[in-house]
């Protein structure tokens, strides 16, 4: 059997010989791979365009478009260029092998096919492909991390330094209500810095395996109330009406610290993008054996492009709040990681200039 690392990968097998197709299909399927079949170059290219495989096993001598041309078209198409192509052919001349590599192939299996050899080569190239994809994600994580440290972490401190400098230079002349207002701003800035640092540390620990999953039974409404209490200053500063509609009987099963972090980030985002005199609602609805938690605000909303990229680390979606609040987009990435760590899903809906609603699922306690 293949390792779990490549299980359920899709392999396209292209050969005009139906007997070869049947044998390779049976062998790969038996080893946990999903197999797509094509008997000519035109059909193969249509399949690749419609259902992108993880790897292609490609015959060379076929009617119509030969294997060299099929490979060339696959590896020069931006959408499919990263698909590894392994040639299968009775042609063993060195010139043919060179033509195959020049067309973009990564390997060559000589017919008649040896099933163990096919499996070894398929496994090797699928593993290399998956590892390359992981490296791309890790590099994106690293770039995001350094971007936040170099730029985004610095900005909140400027606000904090500005408020404290103003207070120290004018404390003798300021009225009590002015001191109160500046103190509230300092507290808000300090809390923003703290939340950002906590997200950074949690994210770094998660990526390095420093956060373990410890599920317990917990009450969703209680956790939501804790999050609301932590954000009273932000709520008051915008005069936002908050409604926790989560039923007191809503018991979930998961890592309560992770879920509280998710709720804290989603709720603080709702405050950040809410207008003055806005409204935020927290709801939870049970579907079979899981809860769907929703946080909805009546804020500035998101356009389609922002909505499609809010959980994508490669696309930095960071906008100012309605009072100029900064952000990094890291909180939503952390939400996605933590929700998935708990076996759930997270998504969002929005209407520009009207509202946004974030949803995530968590297992219901039995």
C-alpha positions in Angstrom: 0.0 0.0 0.0 1.1 3.6 -0.6 1.7 5.8 2.4 -1.0 8.1 3.7 1.1 10.9 2.5 0.0 10.4 -1.1 -3.2 8.4 -0.6 -6.2 9.5 -2.8 -3.9 11.4 -5.2 -5.2 11.5 -8.7 -3.1 9.9 -11.5 -4.0 10.2 -15.1 -2.9 7.2 -17.2 -2.7 7.8 -21.0 -2.3 4.8 -23.3 -3.9 3.7 -26.6 -3.6 0.1 -25.5 -6.7 -0.8 -23.4 -5.0 -3.8 -21.9 -2.2 -1.6 -20.5 -4.8 0.9 -19.2 -6.7 -1.9 -17.4 -3.6 -3.3 -15.7 -2.2 0.0 -14.6 -5.7 1.2 -13.4 -6.2 -2.0 -11.3 -2.8 -1.8 -9.7 -2.8 1.9 -8.8 -6.4 1.7 -7.6 -5.6 -1.2 -5.4 -2.9 0.9 -3.8 -5.2 3.7 -2.8 -4.8 6.1 -5.8 -7.6 7.7 -7.8 -7.0 6.8 -11.5 -8.2 8.7 -14.5 -7.9 7.1 -18.0 -7.5 8.4 -21.5 -6.7 6.5 -24.8 -5.4 9.4 -26.9 -3.7 12.8 -26.5 -6.7 14.9 -27.2 -8.8 13.1 -24.6 -5.9 13.4 -22.1 -5.6 17.2 -22.6 -9.4 17.6 -22.1 -9.2 15.6 -18.9 -6.2 17.5 -17.6 -8.1 20.8 -18.2 -11.3 19.6 -16.6 -9.9 17.6 -13.6 -6.3 18.5 -12.8 -4.4 15.3 -11.8 -1.5 15.1 -9.4 0.6 13.1 -11.8 0.4 11.8 -15.5 1.6 8.4 -16.8 1.9 9.0 -20.5 2.5 6.7 -23.5 4.6 8.2 -26.3 3.3 6.5 -29.5 -0.4 7.2 -29.9 -2.7 8.1 -32.8 -3.1 11.8 -33.3 -1.1 13.9 -30.8 1.9 11.9 -29.6 3.1 11.8 -26.0 5.9 14.4 -26.5 3.4 17.0 -27.7 0.9 16.2 -24.9 3.7 16.6 -22.3 4.8 19.9 -23.8 1.3 21.3 -23.7 0.8 20.2 -20.1 4.1 21.6 -18.8 3.9 24.9 -20.7 0.3 25.6 -19.4 0.5 27.9 -16.3 -2.4 26.0 -14.8 -0.8 22.5 -15.2 2.9 23.2 -15.4 3.6 21.7 -12.0 2.1 18.3 -12.8 4.9 15.6 -13.0 4.8 13.6 -16.3 6.3 10.1 -16.4 6.6 8.6 -19.9 5.8 4.9 -20.6 7.1 3.5 -23.8 8.8 0.6 -25.5 11.1 3.2 -27.2 14.3 2.8 -25.3 16.6 4.9 -27.6 18.5 7.6 -25.7 17.3 10.1 -28.3 13.7 9.4 -27.3 14.5 9.7 -23.6 16.2 13.1 -24.2 13.1 14.3 -26.2 10.9 13.3 -23.3 12.9 15.3 -20.8 13.1 18.2 -23.2 9.3 18.1 -23.5 9.1 18.5 -19.7 8.9 14.9 -18.5 10.4 14.0 -15.1 10.9 10.3 -15.5 10.8 7.3 -18.0 9.5 3.8 -17.6 10.3 1.2 -20.3 7.6 -1.2 -21.5 6.7 -3.9 -20.8 5.8 -2.3 -17.5 6.8 -3.7 -14.2 4.1 -3.0 -11.7 6.5 -2.6 -8.7 8.6 -0.2 -10.7 5.5 1.8 -11.7 4.5 2.1 -8.1 7.9 3.1 -6.9 8.3 5.9 -9.5 4.7 7.2 -9.0 5.2 7.2 -5.2 8.5 9.0 -5.5 7.3 11.8 -7.8 4.0 12.3 -5.9 6.0 12.6 -2.7 8.4 15.2 -4.3 5.4 17.1 -5.6 3.7 17.2 -2.2 6.9 18.2 -0.5 7.4 21.0 -3.0 3.9 22.3 -2.2 4.6 22.1 1.5 7.7 24.1 1.0 5.8 26.8 -0.8 3.4 27.1 2.1 6.2 27.2 4.6 7.9 29.9 2.7 4.7 31.9 2.5 4.3 31.4 6.3 7.9 32.6 6.8 7.4 35.7 4.6 4.1 36.5 6.4 5.8 36.1 9.8 8.7 38.4 9.0 6.4 40.9 7.3 4.4 41.3 10.5 7.4 41.6 12.7 9.1 44.1 10.4 6.1 46.3 9.7 2.8 45.5 11.2 4.0 45.0 14.8 5.8 48.3 14.7 2.7 50.4 13.8 0.6 49.7 16.9 3.6 50.8 19.1 3.7 54.1 17.3 0.1 54.8 18.5 1.0 53.7 22.0 4.1 55.9 22.1 2.1 58.8 20.8 -0.6 58.6 23.4 1.8 58.2 26.3 4.0 61.1 25.0 0.9 63.3 24.7 -0.2 62.4 28.2 3.2 63.0 29.8 3.7 66.4 28.1 0.2 67.7 28.8 -0.9 66.0 32.0 -0.9 69.2 34.0 -3.2 71.1 31.6 -5.6 68.3 30.6 -9.1 68.0 32.1 -10.2 64.9 33.9 -12.4 63.8 31.0 -9.5 64.3 28.5 -7.2 62.2 30.6 -9.9 59.5 30.8 -10.3 59.5 27.0 -6.5 59.3 26.4 -6.2 56.5 29.0 -9.0 54.6 27.2 -7.1 55.0 23.9 -3.9 53.8 25.5 -5.7 50.8 26.9 -7.2 50.0 23.5 -3.8 50.3 21.8 -2.1 48.2 24.4 -4.8 45.5 24.0 -4.3 45.6 20.2 -0.5 45.0 20.6 -1.2 42.3 23.1 -3.7 40.5 20.8 -1.2 40.8 17.9 1.6 39.4 20.0 -0.6 36.6 21.3 -1.6 35.7 17.7 2.0 35.7 16.6 3.1 33.5 19.4 0.2 31.1 18.9 0.8 30.9 15.2 4.6 30.3 15.6 3.9 27.6 18.2 1.3 26.0 16.0 3.7 25.9 13.0 6.5 24.3 15.1 4.2 21.8 16.8 4.2 23.6 20.1 0.4 23.6 20.5 -1.2 20.3 21.4 -4.9 19.6 20.9 -6.7 19.0 24.2 -10.4 18.6 23.7 -12.9 18.9 26.5 -16.6 19.6 26.9 -17.3 23.3 27.2 -20.2 25.8 27.0 -20.2 28.0 23.9 -22.3 30.8 25.4 -19.9 31.1 28.4 -16.9 31.3 26.1 -18.7 33.9 24.0 -19.5 36.0 27.1 -15.9 35.9 28.1 -14.8 37.3 24.7 -17.5 40.0 24.9 -16.2 41.1 28.4 -12.7 41.4 27.0 -13.8 43.8 24.3 -16.1 46.2 26.3 -13.8 49.2 25.6 -14.0 48.6 21.8 -17.8 48.1 22.0 -18.3 51.3 24.0 -16.0 53.4 21.8 -18.3 52.7 18.8 -21.6 52.4 20.8 -22.2 48.9 19.3 -25.2 46.8 20.4 -24.0 43.3 21.0 -26.4 40.3 21.2 -25.2 36.9 22.4 -28.0 34.7 21.1 -26.1 31.5 21.8 -28.3 29.2 23.9 -27.0 28.5 27.4 -27.4 24.7 26.7 -25.0 24.9 23.7 -22.3 22.4 24.8 -19.4 21.7 22.4 -16.4 19.4 22.4 -13.0 20.6 21.4 -10.0 22.6 22.6 -11.6 25.4 24.5 -8.5 27.7 24.3 -8.3 27.4 20.5 -12.0 28.1 20.1 -11.8 31.1 22.5 -9.0 32.4 20.3 -11.1 31.9 17.2 -14.1 33.8 18.8 -11.9 36.5 20.1 -10.4 37.2 16.7 -13.7 37.1 14.9 -15.4 39.3 17.4 -12.6 41.9 17.5 -12.7 41.9 13.7 -16.5 42.5 13.9 -15.9 45.5 16.2 -13.0 46.8 14.0 -15.2 46.9 10.8 -18.4 48.0 12.5 -19.7 51.6 12.1 -20.7 53.8 15.0 -24.0 52.6 16.5 -23.5 49.2 14.8 -24.8 45.8 15.8 -23.1 42.5 16.3 -24.9 39.2 16.8 -23.5 35.9 18.0 -25.6 32.8 17.1 -25.1 29.0 17.2 -27.3 26.5 15.4 -27.0 22.7 15.9 -26.8 20.5 12.8 -26.7 16.8 13.6 -23.5 16.3 15.7 -22.0 19.8 15.3 -22.6 23.4 16.1 -22.4 26.1 13.5 -21.3 29.3 15.2 -22.0 32.7 13.5 -20.7 36.2 14.2 -22.5 38.9 12.2 -21.8 42.6 12.1 -23.5 45.5 10.3 -20.2 47.0 9.1 -18.4 47.9 5.9 -18.5 44.4 4.4 -16.1 42.9 1.9 -16.0 42.7 -1.9 -15.7 39.4 -3.7 -11.9 39.5 -4.1 -11.4 40.2 -0.3 -13.9 37.5 0.6 -12.1 34.9 -1.6 -8.7 35.6 -0.1 -9.3 36.3 3.6 -8.0 32.8 4.6 -5.2 32.6 2.0 -1.8 33.3 3.4 -0.4 34.1 -0.1 -2.8 37.1 -0.4 -2.4 39.7 2.3 -5.9 41.0 3.1 -5.4 43.8 5.6 -7.6 46.8 5.9 -8.1 49.7 8.3 -11.1 49.6 10.6 -13.8 52.2 10.7 -11.7 54.2 13.2 -8.4 53.7 11.5 -7.6 50.5 13.4 -4.7 48.6 11.8 -4.4 44.9 11.2 -2.3 42.1 9.7 -4.8 39.4 8.5 -3.0 37.0 10.8 -5.9 36.6 13.1 -8.1 35.0 10.4 -5.3 32.7 9.3 -5.0 31.6 12.9 -8.8 31.1 13.1 -8.6 28.8 10.1 -5.8 26.7 11.6 -7.5 26.4 14.9 -10.9 25.5 13.5 -9.4 22.8 11.3 -7.4 21.5 14.2 -10.7 21.0 15.9 -12.1 19.1 12.8 -14.3 22.0 11.7 -14.7 24.4 8.8 -14.7 28.2 8.6 -16.1 30.5 5.9 -17.6 33.9 5.5 -20.4 35.8 3.7 -20.6 39.5 3.1 -22.3 42.3 1.3 -20.2 45.4 0.7 -21.1 48.4 2.8 -23.8 46.4 4.7 -22.6 43.4 6.7 -20.2 40.5 7.1 -20.9 37.1 8.8 -18.3 34.6 9.7 -19.3 30.9 10.3 -17.3 28.0 11.8 -18.3 24.5 13.0 -17.3 22.7 16.1 -18.3 19.2 17.3 -21.3 19.1 19.6 -20.7 17.4 23.0 -22.3 14.0 23.4 
